[in-house]
Amino acid sequence: MKKILYSKPSKGLLATLVGAVFLSTPALGNDSTRLLRFADIHKDKVTFVYSGDIYVADINSGKSTRLTSHKGMETFPKFSRKGDKIAFAAEFNGSRQVYTMNLDGSGVNQITYYNDVGPMPPRGGYDYRVMDWSADDKHVLVRGNRLPWGVRMGRPYLVPVDGGLAEPLAVPETGGGMLSPDGKKYLYTPIDREFRTWKRYRGGRAQDVWIYDLENNTSEQLTTNRATDNQPVWVGDKIYFLSDREYTLNLFEYQKGSAPLKRTQHKDHDALWASAGPEALVYEQNGFLWRFDPASNQSKKLNIKINGNAEHLMPQFKNVTAQIESMDISKDGNRAVFGARGEIFTVPAKNGEIRNVSNTPNAREISVSWSPDGKNVAYLSDKSGEYEIYIRAQNGQGKEQRLTTDGSIWRFAPVWSPDSKKLVFSDKNQTLWSLTVKNKKLTRLDRSDTNDIEDYTWSPDSQWVAYTKQEDNGYGSIWVANVKSGKAQRLTSANTSDQEPVFDANGNYLFFLSNRDYNFSFSSYEFNYLYHQATRVYAAQLNAKAPALFPHKSDEVSLTAASKEEDKDKKSKKLEVEIDFAGFDSRVIALPGDAGNYNNLQANGKQAFVLRNQNSQNDLQIIDLQKNEKPKVVAENIRDYSLSDDGKKLLLRRGNDFAIVDAKAEQKFDKTKLNLTNLTLKIDPKIEWQQMYVDGWRILRDWFYDPNTHGNDWLQIRSKYQPWADAATHRTDLDYVFGEIAGELNAGHVYVNAGDQPRVDSRKHGLLGAEFSHDKSGYFKINKIFAGENWHDAFRSPLTQPGVKVSEGDFILAINGHSTKQVNNIYQLLEDTQNRTITLTLNSRPRIKGSWTAQVKPIAREHNLRYLDWVNQRAAMVEKLSGGRIGYLHLPNTATDGNRELFKRFLPQVTKDALIIDDRYNGGGFIPDRMIELLSRKTLNYWKFRGLKPNATPLIAHDGPKAMLINGYSSSGGDALPYYFRKLGLGKLVGTRTWGGLIGISGNPGLADGGLLLAATFRTMDTDGNWIVENVGVSPDIEVLDRPELINAGKDPSLERAVKELLIELEANPRKSIKAPKPPTNFK
């Protein structure tokens, strides 16, 4: 019987003057404490983040003082120019905001209130990055993520220390940056990659150092190296930056007119996060802080050691239901077994206690399966250093048995044979194995060179294993292997797409899913269609002697009756499954039920069970194999399920709730829901993180597309970063270490997603979809209202909703009766108002007389509104520059939103003479072959109807010239799109080189606490078999740099150049106007 195991792809705010509170770190002898992050320096003091809190330390003594103590993550502490205050970002009120405080932690003052973008993956960093103070210490320089083309991108703002609205610098976007000592210039990198961990990167998003003259609105590019140049700082009149032009990030000093001077000589680890004070700068390297002295050109590691008890390392009990990664049910349905956060638990259906049957806090157990005889559970455990297969008694008593000893590659879930004597499993070498429990003998059954073998199932006599192998044409085919002979044979042909085989309990039939329906639906916009709802449940007689399913019924007289002896002989006869391979396809029939989207097929002797996805949810259906009737529903909204070995019970999963029900129709999930309140573990973070460190390293080893890991000694990489993992005192530290390991692969799409880290309760602060200024009257003036598209909830603009009387230039006098004169930042009155009706008091003049009120619902983010405004501005610019001849559309990504935008904006503009496709800031998503197919369509012919203009086939196609805009943020699918655009000769590419990331992801296992290291599992080649694009990017045909002063002035150099080029093309080759000829008058 098949089991579904889904192990693969789930205190006070602030201590004001806490004093010298010392925290413990792993023993490092007399050395410094590791993983002091985001440091800044002022004379003999450094401030930094450690274990999520902010510290200040004396450089000479090494003594440190903890300034903040809060569950959330504090980041980016920066000394004021005088050195008497620190600005930093924190989550004290449920939203990340910027604060200032005194050097002893007192005098905490919040200075921003605009809603942050919320948690981002580690590669996205944080909103509200504090970067500097103004020369007079009256403003804090902050990078805020408010740009229209992506929530991870930001621009610099000056925030008044005494309160007020943040004012943007005249710089369109920024990575790290710093103001000149006099505050008149801004030293920065236009591109932000500081949280990206791709080492030795050479693609189109490589950073360069620029200076922006804030008085004259001019810019100067200081570096043009193909490598990464980032984190520029001023120390006096000298400029320093980090660069990996020699493949390890080191500190360089800028020399006008000549090559920069290399000032540090680090070879083993990158220098990171440089920050400057008035006399020196500080940076991270090998997990430690270093001070660089410009006077002597010498670097010295700082000896800062923190002792005591780190609160985030304290063991604590946690419910682990959310980390359940596999499940099964006992033969009689009295208990369920779960793999959750690295342990194996059994849970009673109703009465009794939850049991932890593995109890291995320093190892991880996954992929559990209950034996059909009910005695044992099998699972994978990495306690030996690699994942091996173990079994133990289901009650946790006695010793476990280790069945395999040769683990060197990731293994998939073991599944028991019906006689409980064998297990079948596969691995990341795409090999299928049978394992005999008694003698621990391994038998190789088959191997695939086109897919991982993951859906395998036993015959009821325990002699055959059925599974799916992918054909070269992409279809799946059903194969079976005999465990005795080791011979594998095909059952279904390559002409149909078949998957998920399962035997019936009597050995007569094989059930499977197959796409054999070719249903299509027409588009609402054009004569086009797609094939969908293609799957049904099918059955095939395994041999000619098997009785037919659903035989014709006829009531006849029984002339004889079977004797008791015959019945006894029949029951005692050993079940042997016979398979007639010849003519298998001719014995296939469809079971009752409509074609649809199905998965997770299981069966007993009388019913088949399957999940049907419709209306965005899975419903579990039951098919009666005795009656030729349509399926019935067992339960709705079921994520997964498992069928007991006696076929009488089902374990269901709905979200993170579970229930054991009868294997019948119309079951009540809530009535038999399992009580998982006590599914708890005592988590010791240091022990769990050590296991996760090895697991993450192992996942990259086993899932990265190149087994040679791009030439790395992967064991050496594990040793190299082990001291870093040992030093972790906060879950974000482990993500940082993972990022460094991932970076060693020198590949795109090797990402870290956060796991179980301290979270604060988010407060739903509101925004109004508008920009304001603080009027001299004390009220706030509406300078701009973003239009939005109110028919689409994601683009709802509160101030443009029907019935809201407000215009640009009006004043907001009060919010919910609180006068805006009472605050110096209007966003203070919008805290905790998201999607709640509020009352605005408005007037066209800054006075109460003549005012009116309006009720609106604030939104959480303005990004979509800013994006829509930016796109409409570009479209209007193209319309004006081209005299209406050229159309414009922007593609934010190649996923769902990007495909919608393409179709939405392409259709109305197909009659334009030419077209500009803007791929800048395209965040990727799907492989964009469907998008390029639409863009490359050509008219095949026209049709003339009486009295009407000719109509084209296809109706939606654009025959005119095209151009595509690209830049360093054109990423992933946004790399592939311009590559395809050029390959098909659709037009010129204008702008700068794209990101260069076409080593992609397709899914891999996660970590014990729900975190994830995404290993890049495939790489892109051209049609001649050459690697393409990766770490290079797609170069433009016409290079145009969108200089910041031009963007700030409302220009768009790349866009303007594309218009110019297309107008030249149209002049040389005007688009033809098709007119029907005069119809013929005779046919002689």
N, C-alpha and C positions, 0 to 999 in steps of 0.2 A: 504494500500500500504506500502511496506517495505521501510524504510529509512536506509541508511548506515551511521553510526556514529562511527567514529574511535577514541574514547577517550582512548581506551586501546592500548597497543601494541598487540623529534623529537627535544702635549707640547714639550718640549725639552728632549733630551736623559737623561741628568743628571744635577741636580742643584749642581754645584760645590761650596760648602759652601753656602747652602741655609740659614744657620743660624737657630735660634731657631724658627722654624715654628711649631706652635702647632695645633693639630687637635682635633676635638670634638669626644667624645664617649658618649654613653648613661649615664645618671646621675647615679653615684655610690657613692654619698656622698663624704666623704673624703677618700674613699678607692682607691686602685690602679686601673689603667686601665687594663681591661681584654684582653686576646688574644694577648699578646706580644709573638711572636713565635721565635723558633730557636735561642735562646739566647746564647751568649758567655760572658765570664767575664775576666777582667784583673784588678786586684787590686780593685780600687774604681769605676771602670767603667763597664757597661754592654752594649753590642750591641745586637740588636734584629730586627726582622721584624714586622712591624705594618702596616696594611692596604696595604700590598704589597711593602712597602718601608723600607729602613734601617735607624735605629736610633742609637744614642749612648746616654747613660744617666749616670748621676752621681748617684751612689748608695746612698750617704748620703743626698743629697738635693732632689733627685727624678727628677731633671730637665733634660729634654731630648732635643736633637737636631736632626732634620731630615737631613739625609745625601744624600738621593737620592729622585728623583721625576720623575717617568717614568711610562708610561702606563702598561708596563710589570711587571712581578712578580720578585722581587729580593729575594734571599734566602741565608741562611747559612752564615751569616757574622761571621768571625773568626779573633780575634785579633792576630797579630804577637806575637812572644815570647817576644819581647821588649815592645809590647803594643803601638807602634807608627803608625801601619798601620792596615787596615782591608782588608781581602780577602773576596770575596762574588761572587755569581753567579747572572747573570742578562741577560735580553733579549734585550739589547740596539740596537743590529744590526740585529734583527730578528731571531737570533739563540741563545740559552742559552749558555753563555760562562763564564769564570772566569775572574774576575778583582781584582785589588788592588786599594786602595785609602788611603789617609791620614785621620786622625781622624776628620778633619773638612770638609771632602767630596771633597777636592781638590786632584789633582794629580792622576786622574783616569787612570789606565793602564790595557789594555786587555792582558792577558797572555795565553789564549788558543784560538785555531782557528778550531780544528777538529769539524766537524759537530755534533751537538747533535742529540739525537734520536727523538726529537720533543715532543709535549704534550702527557702525559700519564694520565690515570685515577688516581684519588687521591690515590688509593691504591698502585700505581706504583711509587709515589713520583716524583722526578726530577732527570734528568741527571746532571752531574757536581755538586755533593754534596761536598762542601768545608768542610774538616774535621780537618785540623790542619796546622801548619807551621813546617818546619824543625828547628832543634835546632839553626842553624845559621841564620834563617830567609831568606835564599836564595831560598827556595823552598816552594811551597804551596802543601799540601797533599790533593788530590782530588779523589773522587770516580767517575770513568768514566764508562759509560755503553757500554762497547765494548766487552762483552763476547759472545762467539759463540752460547750459548744455550738459550739466551733470552734477549730482549732489556731492561728489567727491572732489570737485574743483572749487577753488576759492580765489578771492581777490583781497587785497590789503585794505584794512579800515583803521582809521584813527578813532579811538574811543575815549571820550573825555573822562578823566579820573574822577571829577566831581559830579559826573552824571550828564546824560544827554544822548542824543542819537549818534550812532556811529557814522562817520563820514568816510566815504571811499577815497582812496588815493587815485590819482589819474593813471592807474595801471590796470589793464583789463583783467589779468589773471596772474597768479603768482604761486611759486613753490615757497621755499624758505627765503627770507629776506631780512634786511636790516637797514635802518636809516643811517645816513652819514652823521658824523659827530655834530655838525651844525643843523641837521635835520632837513637840508635842502635837496638831498639826493636819496634815491632808494636803490640799494644794491640787492640784486635778487636773481632768481632763476624763474623765467616765465612758466616753465613746466614743473609740475609737482610729481616727484617720484620718491620722496624720502622714505615712505613706508613700503615701497616696492622692494622686494628682496632679490630680484634677478641680478646676479653678479656678472661682471664683465659684459654688460649690456652695450650693444652697439646699434640698436634700432633707431627709428625716427623720433622716439621720445627721449633720447639721451639729452640731458640737461646742459645748458650753457649759462654762463654768467653774464648779466646785463647790468647797466646802470641807467636809471631813469632820473632825468633832471626835472624835479617837481616844479621849479620856478619857470623854466623855459619850455616845458612839455616836449622834451627831446629824449631820445634813447640812444645808447651805445652798447653794442655787443662786444664784450671783453674776450670771450673765448669761443672758439669755433671747432674744437676738437670733436671727433666722432665718438669719443668716450663720454663718460659721465663727469660733469663738473658741477658740483652743488654745494650747498651750505656756505655761501660766501659771507664773509664778515669783515668789518673794519676794526682795526686796532690802531688808533691814531689815524695817520694818513696812509697806512698800509692796508692792502686788500689781500685776504687769504681765502682759499676755498679748498674743498676736497675734490680729488680727481682720481679715477682709476685708469688713466691713460697708460699706466704701466701694469694694469690688471689688478692691483690692490689699491683701494682708496687710501690715499695719503694726503697730507697737507701741502699745498703749494702756495707760493707767494706770487701774486700778479706783478708782472713787469711790463709797463707800457712800451710797446714797440719791439719787444723781444719775448723769448720763450719764458714761461713762468718757472720759478725756482722751486725745486722739490725740497721741502723743509723737514719732512719726517721720512723714516726708512722702514716702515712696518711691512712685513712680508707675509706673516701668517694669518692676520685678520685685518679687515677693513677698519679704517678710522671713520667714525660716524658722529653725526649730530654736533658739529662744531658750533660753538657759541662764544662770543667775545665780550670782555669787559674793557675797562679803560686802559689796562696795562698788559693783558694776556688773554689767551683763549683757552677753552677747555673742550675736550671731545672724548668720545667713548672709543675704546679699542680693546679687543679680547675680553670684553665684559667689564673692564676697569675704566676709571676716569684718568685722563692725562691732562697736564697743564703745559701749554707751549708758551715760551717766553720769547717774544720778538726781539728783545734786546740781545739775547745770546743765541737765538735760533736753536734752542734746545727744548726737548720735550722730556717731561718727567712724570712717571706714574704717581698718582696721589695715593697716599696711604690712609684711607678712610675706612675704619672698621666699625661695624654696628653690632652690638651684642644685646642679648635679651631673648624675649619670646615673641616671635612673629605671629600675629593673630590669624593670618590666612593659612598658616601651617597647622593650626590646631585641629585635631581630629574632631569630626562632628557626624552626627547621625543624619542621613538623608533618605528620603523616599526615592526609590530608583525606578519607579514605574515608567517614567518618561524615557529611560534608557534601555527599555526592553528591546532586544535585537533579534531574538528567536523564541519560538514557542512550540509546544507539542502537548498532547493530551494522553493520559493513561488509557490503557486498553478498555477499562470499565467506565471511564469518564469521571471517576471520583476525584481526580486531581489533575491540575495542569502543571507543566514545567516551563520555566522561563529562563532564558539567558538575559541577565540584566546587569549592566555596569560591571561586567567581568566575573559575575558569580552565577551559580545555578541554583534556582529556587524551585521548590514544589509548593503549590498553593491548593488548599482544599476547595472542592466545589461549594461546600457549605460549612461543615463542622471541622474543627481542628485548627492547628497552627501552621503558619508558613514556615518552611524549613529551608535553610541554606545548606545544601548538600555538598557544596564544594569548599567553602571557607578558605579561600586562598587570596588574601589581600595583596600579596606581591606578585600575583599572576592574573591572567585574564582567561576566563572560560567563555566560549561562544558556541553558537550553532548546535544547540542541544536537540537530542532526539530520544524519545522513550521507546524501549524495546517492546515488540508486540506481545511477549510473554509477561510484560509488566514488571519484570525484576530489576532492570538496569536502565540507566540513561547513558547515552554516548555524547561526547562533546569534544571540542577542540580546546586545548590549553597550551599556553606558551611558557609553562613553568620550567621547561627544559632549556629555554632560550629560543626555541622555534615552536610553531604550532604543531602539536602531535595529537593523535586521537587517543582518548581515554574512555574507559567505562567505569561505572561504580554503581553500587546498589542504590536503588531509587530513594531509599530512606536515609541515605548518607552514612549508613553503618559500614564497618569493615574498610578494607583498603581498596583504593582505586587501582585499576589495571591500566598500564600504558601499553597500547597496542602497536604503535609505530615508533620508529627510532631514527628515521632518515629525513626528517623535516629540513628542507632547505628552500622551500617556496611556499607561498600562501596556498592553503587548502580550503576548499569549499565544504559545505555541511555534510557530515556522514549521515546516511540513511540506512536503517535496519532492514534486513531481510525478514520476511514473515515468520521464518522459523527461529529468528533471533540468534542465528549462528554466524551471520556475516553482515558486513557493512559495505556500502558503496559510497565513493566520494570522488571528487575530481580536484584538480589543482590549477594554478596559474601557468603551468606548462601545457595546459589544454589537454591533459591526460586523464582518462577515466580509470579508476582502480576498484577492484574488489578485495576486501580484507576479511579473512577468516578469523573469527574471534579466538578460537581454541588454540591454534598454533601460530597466530599472528602472521600468517602467510599473505603476502600481497600478490595480486594477479593483475597485470596490465590488460585492460579490456579494449581500449581504443584511444585514439588521439585525433584531434581536429586541428587543422591549420587555418581555420576561418573564424572560429569562435571559442569562447570558454564554454565548456560543457557543464550546464548547471541544472537542467531539469531531467533528473534520472529517477527511475522508479523500478521496483521489483515485481516480478511475476509472483503469483500466489504460491508456487512450488519452490520459490527461492533459487531457481536455476537460470533465470533470464533477467537482464537489465535492459530496459528500454530508455531511450534518451534522444535528444535532438542534436543534429549536426547541421551546420549552415553550409549551403551550397555556394559555389562561386557566383551564382546569380543573385545571391542574397536570400533566397528561400531557405526555410528550414525543412529538413527531412527526418523522418523517424527511423532510427536504427535500433537494433537489438544485439546484445552480446550474450553469449552463453558463458556462464562463469566457470563451468567445468572445462570446456575446451578453450576458452579465451577467444573464440572466433566471433567477429562482429559482422553483421549483415544488414543491408538496407531493407526497410519495409516499404516506405513510400517513395515516389519518384521525385525528381527535381522539377516536375511540371506544376506542382502545387506547394504552397507554403504551409507546412505542418509543424506543430509543436505541442509540448506538454502531454506526452503519452502517459496513460495509466491503465493497468490491467484491472479487469473485474475480478472479484474475489473467487470466482469459480473457474477462472482460467479459460473462459470461452471467447472473450472479446478483449480487444484493445480499444480504449477510448482515447481521443485526442482532439485538439483544437486545430482547425484548418481554415485558411482564407480561400474559399472556393466560390464566394458570391462576388459578383461584379456590379454591385449597386452603385448608381451614381446620382448625384444631386446637381442641379443647375445653379449657377451663380445668379444672384439677384441683379448683377450689374452688366453681365455680358453673356454671350453664348459660350460658356465655358463650364466645365463640370469636374468633379472629383469623385474618385471611387472610395467608398467608405462602408462602414457597417458590414465588413466582409467575412466575419468569423462566425462559425457555428461549431457545435459539438458533434463529432462524428464517432462512429463505431464500426469496427470491422471484425468479422469472425476470424479467429486465429487459425482455424483449420476447417476443413469441409465437414467434419463430424459435429461441429458446434451447432447447437440449435439456433434457429433464426430468431432474432429479436422481433417482437410484436407479430407473432404468427397469426395467420387467418384463423378466427375462432369459429368452431362449429360444434354444437352439442350432439354427441354420439353416445350410443349404449356401450358401457364398459363390459366386456365379456369375461375378463379375468381380473383378478386382483393380485398384486404382488405379495408374496409370502413374507413373513417376518425374517426368514433367513436371507431372502433376496435384499430386503432393506438393510439388513445388517452387513451383508457383503458390500453393498453399495457405499455404506458409510465408512467401512474400514478400508476401502480401496484407496491406495495412495494417489494423491492428485499429481498428475504430470501434465504440464503445459506443452502442447504440441503446436508448432507453428508451420503452416504451409506458406512458404515464401512466394511460390508461384501463384499468380492471380490475386495477390493481396488487394491491389487497388480495386479489382472488380467486386470485392466483398464489402467495400466501404459504403455505409449509408449515413445519412444525416439523422441525428436524433431530433425529437420534436423541439420547436422553439424557433424564434425569429433570428435572422442574421443580425449580428451586433458586434460589440466590443467585449470580448470575454477574456478571462484569465483565471488561473488557479483552479484547474480541473482535478477533482478527486472522485473516487467511486467506492462503493461497497458492492455486495452481490445483488442489491435490489434497486439502488438509486445512484445517480451521478449528481455531483454538486459542482457548481461553477459560479464565479463572480461575474456579473454583467455590469459594465460601466455605462450608465446613461444619466443624463442630466447632472453631470459632474459628481456622481457618487456611485459606489459599488453596491449592488444588491446581490445577496446570496440566493441563488436559485437551486431548486431541487428538481431533477428529472426522474420520474418513475419509469424504471426499465421494464415494468410489467404491463404498463398501459401506454398506449400511443397517444398521450395527452400533452398539452403544452406545459412547460415548466411552471412551478409555483414558487413563491417567494418564502424563504426561510426567515430572513431578516433583512432590513434595509440599512444602508449606510455602513457597510462592513468593509473594513480595511484589509483584513486577512482572516483566515480560519484554518483549523486543523481538524481532521476527522479521526475519531478513535479507531483502534484496530479491530474492535468488534463491530464497527460500523453503526453504532447506536447513538453516539454522542458527538457533538461538535463544540470546539472551542472557538469562540468568535472574538474578533477585535474591532472595536469602534473607537477611533481616536486612541486615547490611552485608557480606555475601559475595556474589560474583558468579561465574557460570560460563557458558561457551559450550558448548552441547551440540547434537547433531543434532536436527532437527525430527522426532523420532520418539518413540514411546512408550517408557516405562521407561528413562529416562536416569539416569545416576549423577552427581549434582551434584558431589560431592566429588572425583570423578575428574578433572574438567576445570575445577576452580575456578581463577579468575584469581589471580595473585600480585600483590597490591596493596601489598606492603610498601613499595615505592618510589613510591607515589602520594603524594608529599610536595610541600610548598610552603615556601618561606622566607617566613614571615609577618612583615611589618613592621607592628606594631600601629597606629602613627600613620597610615600610608597606608591600611590596611584600614578603620580607624575613620572616616576622612574619607569614604570611599566609602559606608560603612554609614550615616553620618549623613545623606548626601543620599538614600540609598535609603529610609531610614526616613521622612524628610520626604516623599518622593515617594509611598510606599505610602499614607500618610495622605491625601495629596492625591487620589490616584486611586481609593481604596477606601472612603473615608468616605462615608456615605449622602448627604450634602449636598455637591454640587460646589462650593458657595460657602463651604465650611468654616465654617459658622455666622458668616459675615460677616468672617472674617479675611482680611487681605492675606497670603496664604500665602508669597509670595516674601519679604515683610518678616519673617515669622516665621523663615524660614530664616536670614536675615541676623542677626536678633536673637540667635539662639542659636549662631551660628557660632563666636564667641569662646569659648564654653563648650566646644564640641566640640574646638576647637584646644587647650584646656587639659587635656583628659583624659589621665591617666597610668595609669588602671586601668580594666578593662572595666566595672566597676560605675559609674564616672564617666559612661560613655556611656549606660548605662541611666538614670542620673539626668537627663541632658540630654534623652533621649527622653521621660522622664516629664513634664518641663516643657513640651516641645513638645506632647505629647498633651493636657496640661491646657488648652492654649489653645483646644482645640476645644469646651470646656465641655460635655462629654457623658460619660455613663456608658459602661462597657465599652470604653474606649480604653486598652488595657493594654500593658505592656511585659513580655516574658518574657526571662529572662537568656540570654545566648549563651555563648561560649567564654571563661570566666573562670577564674582560678586556683582549683583545688579541692584540698582536702586529702583524704587517705584516711580515709574514715569508719570509726569504731570502733563496733562494735555493742554499746553499753552496754545493760544489762538493767534491767527494772522488774518488780515483783512484784504489781502490781494492788492495792496496799494503802497506807495512810497510817500513819506511825510517830511515836512520840515517844521522846526520849532519856531513859531512866529514870535515876534517881539512882544505880542500881547500876552504871551504865556500859553496860548492855545496851539493846537497842531493843525497845520495846513495840509490838505491832500494835494500833493504835486502830480501824482500819476495814479491812475486806476488801470489795473491790468484787465483786459477785456474778457478773457476766458471764453469758454463754450459751455453755457449753463445747462445744455441738454446732456452733457457728459459729466457725471459727478466728479471724476478725477480732475476736471478742468473748471470746476465751479468757482466763480469769482463773487465773493459775498456782496460787494458793493454794486454789482450789476444785476443782482437778482430782480425779477419782476416785483414792482411795488416799492423798491428802495429808491427814494429820491435823493440823489447825491451826484455831484459833478466834481471834476478836477477843479481845484481852486477853492472849494468849500473848506470849512473849518469843522473839526470835531471838538465840540465844547465839553462833552462829558460822555462817559461810558458807564452804563448802569447807574447813572446819577452821581458818579464821582467826577468832579471837575478835572479836566486834563491840565488845568493850571496847577493842580496840586502835585504834579510829577514833572520831572524833566525828561522822561522817556515814556512815550505813549504805550510802549509794550508792557510796562509795569501793570497797566490796567487790563491787559489781555491775558494775564496769567490764568491758567486753568479754565479757559473759556472755549476750547475747541469743540465745535459741533454743538454748542449750547447757545440758545437764543439770547442775545444781548441787545440792549437798547442804546443807540447812539443819539446824542443830541447834536444837531448840525445847524450850520448857518453859512450863508455866503459871505458873511462878514464876521470878524472876531468879536462877537458880542451876543449876549443872551436874547436881547430884544429881536423878535422876528425869527427866532430859531424854531426848528421842528425836530421831531424824533423819527427814527427808523429802526426797525428790528432786523437784525442780521445774524447769521450763524458763521462764526470764524472757522477757518480751515487750519490744518496742521502745517502744511507746507505751501510755499508759493512757487516752488520750482517749476511745476507744470505751466503755471501762468506766465512766468518769466520766459520759459522756453517758447511758448506759443507766441508771445510778443516778439521775441527775437526772430523767429521764423517769419512772421508776418512782415517785420521790418525788412528782412532780406528779400522777400518776395516783392515788396513794394519798390525796393531799390532796383531790382532787375527789371521790373515793369517800366520804371521811369527811364532807366539807362538804355533799354532796348526799344522803347516806343511801343511796348506791348507785344513784341515779336517773340520774346524768349520767356519760357516758363521756368519756375524754380521749385524745388522740393528738397527738404532736408530729411535724412534718415538717422534717427537717434541711435538706432542699433539694428541688428539683423534678427532680433527676436520678435516677439509678438507685436510690440509697439511699433517697431520699425517697419514690419510688413504692413501693418495697418496704415501707417503714414504714407508709405509708398502708394498703396492702392487708393487711398483717400485723395492724395494730391496729384497722382499721375493721371487719373481718369479725366478730371476737368481740364487738363492742359495738353491733351494729345493733339489738339488742333493748333498748338503753338508751332511757330516755324522751327524753333530750336528749344533745347531743354538743358538746364543745369541741375545736376544731381549733387547735393552737398553731403559728402561722406565725412566731413570733419566732425570730430567728437563722437564718432560712431562707436558705441561700446560693445559691438559684437553680439553674439548669441547663437543663432543657427548658421549652418553653412548656407550662404545666400544664393544657391543655384536657382531657386524659384524666383528670387528678386531679379536676378540678371536675365532670366528668361522673359520676364515681363518687359524689362527695359530694352531687350534686344529684338522684340517683335517687329516684323515688317509687314506692311500691307501686301496681301496676296492677290487681291482683285477687288473690284467694285461692283455694286449692283444698282441698277437704275429702275426706279419705280415711277409710275406715271405721275407727273407733276411734282416730283420730289427730287432733292439733291441726291447724288450718288451716295450709297452707303458702302463702307469698307468691310472686308473680311481679312483679319479679325477686326471686330468693331473697335477694340481698344489696342492701338498700336501707334508708335511714333516713328515716322520715317525721316525726320529731320536730323541735323547734326546735334551732337550732345557733348557736354563736358562734365567732368566730375572733379569736385574739390576734395582735397585730402590734406591731412596734417598728422602730426605725431600721435594724436589721440584717436586716429582711425585704427581700430584695434580688433584683432581676432577676425570675426566675420567682416568687420570693417577693413581688415587687410585683404581678405579674400575678394570682396566686392570690387575694388579697383583692379585687382589682379585679373579677375574675369572680364572686367570692362575693357581692359587693354587687350587681353587675349582674343576677344571677339571683335576688336577693332571698332568699338562704339564711339570713341572720341578721345580727346586729350585729357590727361590728368594734370590738374593745376594745383599748386600749393607746395607742401613739403612732404618729406618721406613719412610713410605710415609707421605704426608701432613696430611691426615685425614679429607677430606672435601667432604662428600657425603650427605649433605643437599643441594639440588640443586635449580636451578632457571628455571622458565618457562615463565616469563614475568609478568609485572604488570604496572599500569598506571605511567606516569611520572609526573614531577612537572611543574608549570606554565611557567617557563623560559626555559624549555627544559632539565633541570637536571633530574636525576633519582636516586631513592633509590631502589635497587634491593632487594626485599624480597625473602628469600629462601622459596620456595613454596612446596617442597616435601622432604622427607627423605627416605633413603635407608634401607631396611630390608633384612634379609636373608630368606631362604625358610622355616624356622621354625618360622618366625614372630618376630625375634629379631633385634634390631637396630645394625647396623654394621659400623665400620670404623670411623665414625664421632668423631672428636677430639681425636682420637687415632692413626689412620693410619694403614697400613698393615705392619706387622713386617716381617723382612727377615728370611729365614731359616738359612742363613749363614750371620752373621753380619760382615761387612767390612767397616772400616772407611777410606775414601780417604784422607789421611793426606796431608796437603798442600805442605810439602817439597817434597813428592813423586810425586805429580802432577806437581810441578814446575820442577822436574827433568825429566819429560817426561814419568813417570810411570802412571799406572792406576790400583790401587790395586783391586778394585772390578772386573774390566774386567779380570785381570790376574787370580784372584781366580776362576771366572766362567770358564775360559779356563781350568784350572787345574781340576775342578770338572767334566767337561764334558769329558775330556780325560780319567779320571778314569772310568767314565760310559762306554765310548766306549771300553775301555780295557776289562771291564767285560762283556759287551754285544755289540759286534761288529755289525755294521749295515749289514744286509743281502744283498748280491748281487743276484738279481733274474736272473736266466737263464731258458730259455724254455727247457722242456724235449724233448726227441726225439719223433716226431709224431708217432702214432700207424701205423702198417703196415697191420693189418687185424682186423676184428671185429667179429671173431668167438667166 
